[in-house]
Amino acid sequence: MNILWNRQFKREYLWEPKCDGQFIKQDNHVSFIFADDDNLLAFSEKDALPRLLYTNTSVEILPLPSEWMVVDTPEDAFLMVSEDQGLNLKNNKFSHDVPEHIQMEFKKRIKPFTYYETFPQSLGEYTILHKGNSGYVCMKENEKLWEFTGRAYLYTDMMRWKDRLFFGTAGQGGYFYVLDINTGVPLASIKTGGTQRIIQVDNLCYVLRREKRSQLVCVDLSDGKIVSQCDLPGKASVKSAIAMIDNRIHAITFNYSNSIPIGFTWSCIEM
């Protein structure tokens, strides 16, 4: 992997490395849509400066969930920021009255607040149950196969590739795990500093690691080994957006001055 290009954006009064936003593809180019106070901005790979999409002029605070969601149908496409508000991706206009069928689809997909703490994870004939804050029990045909105790709290879906189970944790450190789904034996236990987003392409997974330096690492699910890695500028955060579009990975890392975050860098990485 190597960095094809990166773009920097300075932000005033950025008290923590946080940038609520999402990468999307529009009109044959990639944009990063994000929130800056009560403004909704778009920063594309072709723009010299971010474009203002929406300014909240009311006393209400613009809803800024940590996870936005693109909901699209053959007729409509919206970047949803709440149950009834979103950005129309066909005309770049912000709407306080999103069509009902888009609202219903958003509500169907959105996860409850306690989803990663209490909800069972179903993976075909396997069901993963929670045991405490960081323990898991795997059931198959109503029989317990194994128990596993990890570190930190579950922050991603538990996902399956063939006979591999993989997921990410955050808080109190944070790890990326790959387990044998039949035995619970860990093939990988990679300290990442917090994993909330995973990109999977067949047997390969891409995650951000923010230990001594920021890296994008590629893990082979077959054996749990890191097969490639790429150093990124600045520092990654558990709030760092990451996405794969057209076989390239886009990631956000944060820039600091005297230990204070002053902006972010958008990197485009070739796989």
N, C-alpha and C positions, 0 to 999 in steps of 0.2 A: 504494500500500500504506500502511496505517497500523496502529498498535498498538491493539488493542481493550482489552487489559488485560495486566498483568503481576503476578507473585507473586514475593516474595523469600524465600529460605531461607538462614539462616546455618549454617555448619559450622565446628566447631573443628578446628584442626590440619590445615587444608587447605593443604598445602605447595606444591601446583601446581594450575593451573586444569584439573582433571580430574574428570569425573563419569561413571563408567560407568553407562549407563542407556539406557532406550528409552521413547518415547511409545507408548501403546496405548490403544485405546478399549474400555471395559468398562461395561456397564450404562448406556449412553447418555451417558457422560461420558468425558473424556480423563484418563488418569493418566500420570504420569512415574514409572517404576519404576527405582530406582537403588541403588547400593551405598554404604554408609557404614561404613568399616572392615569388620567381619564381620557387619553387619546389612543386610538387604534391606528397603528402605522404598518406600512408594508415596505420592506426593503428587498429589492430584487437584485439578481446578479448583474442586471444592466443599469441599475439606478446609481447615480452619484450620491444621492441623499435619500433617506426614507420619505415615503409619500404618506400624507395624512389621509386616512380613510374615514375617520369618524371622530368627532369631539363631543363628549358628553357635556351639555350645557345646563342640564337640570341639576337638582340637588341630590338626585340619586347617584350612587356610585356605580360606575360601569362594572358589571359582573365579570370577574376575572378568575374563573376556576383554573386549577393547576392543569387540568386536562381538557383541552378543547377537542372538538370532534367535527370532522367533515362528514356531512350527511348528504348524499347525492342520489338522485333518481334520474331517469331519462329526461324529465322536464326541468328539474331544479337541482341546484347545488349550493349548500350553505355551510359556512364555518360557524358552528353553533358555539356560543359562549354561555348560554343558559337555556332553560327549557323553552323560552319563547323569543329569544333574541339571537341574532346572528348576522354574519356578513354574507350577502348574496354574491357568490363567486362568479356569477355571469355578468354582473354590472358593477361590482365593487361598491355597492350601496349597503349601508347598515340598516337592518330592519328590526323594529320592535314588535312586529306582527308577522312572524314567520309562518308560512303555510302550515295548516294543521297536520297534513300527512308527514311533513318534515319533523314537526314537533313530536308526533307519535313515534317516529322511528328513532329519534334522539332519546326519548324516554325509555324505549325498549332496550337500547344499547348501553345507556349510562349505568355504571355500577354503583350499588349502594355504598354509603360511607364506610361501612364495616366489612365490605366485600373481602378484602385481603386479610381480615382478622378472624372471620368466623365462617365464611361460606365455603362449603366443600368444592373441590376442583374435580370435575368429571373429565376423564380422558379415555374414551372408549369403555373397555371393560374394567378400567381402573378408576378408583375414587380416592382422592387424597383429602384426608381430614386434618384439621388443626389440632395440635396438642400443646397448649400453652401459647406463649408468644412466638416461639421460634422452632417448635417441634411439629412433626408431621407423621401421620399414620397412613399407610397405603393399604387399601382394601381391594380384593378381587373376588367376585362371586360370594360376598358376605364373609370372606375369610381374610384375616390380617396377614399381609405378606411381610411387612417390615415397619420399623419406626426409625425416624431420623431426626436428630436435633442439630439445627444449624445455628447461625449467629445472625442477630438482628431480625427485623420484621419483614415479612413478605410484602413486596412492593410491585410485583408483576404477576401476570397470570402464570400458572404452572403449565408448561408447554411440553409436547411430546414429539420426538422424532424417532421413528422405529421403536427400539427398546430403550431409548434414552429419555429421561425427564430432566428439564432444565428450567431455571427460574432465577430471579434476582431479589436480593434483600437490601434494605437500607436502614438507617438509624443505628446507633451504636456501632458504627463501622460500615458494614455492608459487603456482601459477597455475590459472586455469580457461581451457581452450582450446576453441575451435571451429574446425575445419578443414574445407575442402572435401575430401570423401573421395576424389574422383577426381584431385585435383592436389596435395593436401597443403598448399595455400596457407591460412595462418591468417586467419580472419575476426575472431577475438577472441583476445586474449592479456591476460587481466585478472589483475593481481596481487591475490591474495587473502590472502596470508600463510599459505596452506595450505588445500586443499580435499580433504576426505575424504568428504563427503556431498553429493549433488546431488538435487534434486527436479525432475522434468520433468513438464510438463503440455503435451502437444502440442508446439508450437514454442517454448514458454517454459521456461526453466530458472531455478531459484532456488538461489543459493549464498550462504554467509556470507563476508563480507570483513572482515578484521581488520587493517587498515592503521592510519591515524591515528585512526580511530574504527571501532566495530563497525557493520556495515551488512548488511542483507539486500538483495541485488541481484537483479533479474530481467533475464535476458538473452534476446533474441530470436535463436533459432538461424538464422533466415532470413538475417540480416545480421551477427550477432555483436554488435549494439549493446545497451547497457543501456537498457531502456525505463522502468524505475522502480526506486526504491531507498527503503529505510526505515532510519533510524538506530535502533540498539538501545541499551538501557542497558548499562553495564558494558563488558566486553571479551569478544569471542568468542575461541574457542580451536579448534585442530584437533580437540580432544576434544568440542566442543560438539555435543550432540544436536540434530537437526532433523528434523521430519516434517510431512507434510501429512495432516490428518484433517478430513473434512467441509468441504473447500474453505477451510480455514484452516491457516496455517502456525504450528507451535509450535517454539520455539527456546530453547536454554539459553545464557546468557552469564554471565560471572563478575564478582563484585564484589570490590573491593580496598580495603585500608586500609594506607597507607604501603608500597605496592608488594607487599603480602602478600594473597593471595586469602583472603577471609573467608566466601564463600558464593556462591550463584548466583541469577540471576533467570530465571524462566520467562515468556516473552513469547508472547502469542497475536496473530498478525498477520492482518489482513483483506487479501485479495488485491485 
